[in-house]
Amino acid sequence: MSGPAFFQTYMGQRFYETTMPQLVRQLGRLNDNLERLVAVAEQLPGQKESSSGEPVQPTTTAGTEEP
């Protein structure tokens, strides 16, 4: 492979100096938001928890038929 290495190019410098730090910041924000969402969900009364990671099925409602 000839030419400069990726980090030596303009796009490589921009990636390492701008894109990656922004990506890390956004992942941090996502983690903070998920933690807050979990805390709120845990405070909701009467919610069933699913230990298997699968969504909790709603209880049957009037007017629906079971297969």
C-alpha angles and dihedrals in degrees: 000000000000131000132044123327117259094257089055094058126085091246091048093050091048090049094052097037101040116009099047096047090048090049091052091049092050092049088052091051091048091052092049091049092049091051091052091047092052091048091052092045091052090054095054109106122233097016118143115227122221111213093188094062092246120126116267111249114234119243116259114277129211115272098027125110126221116229 
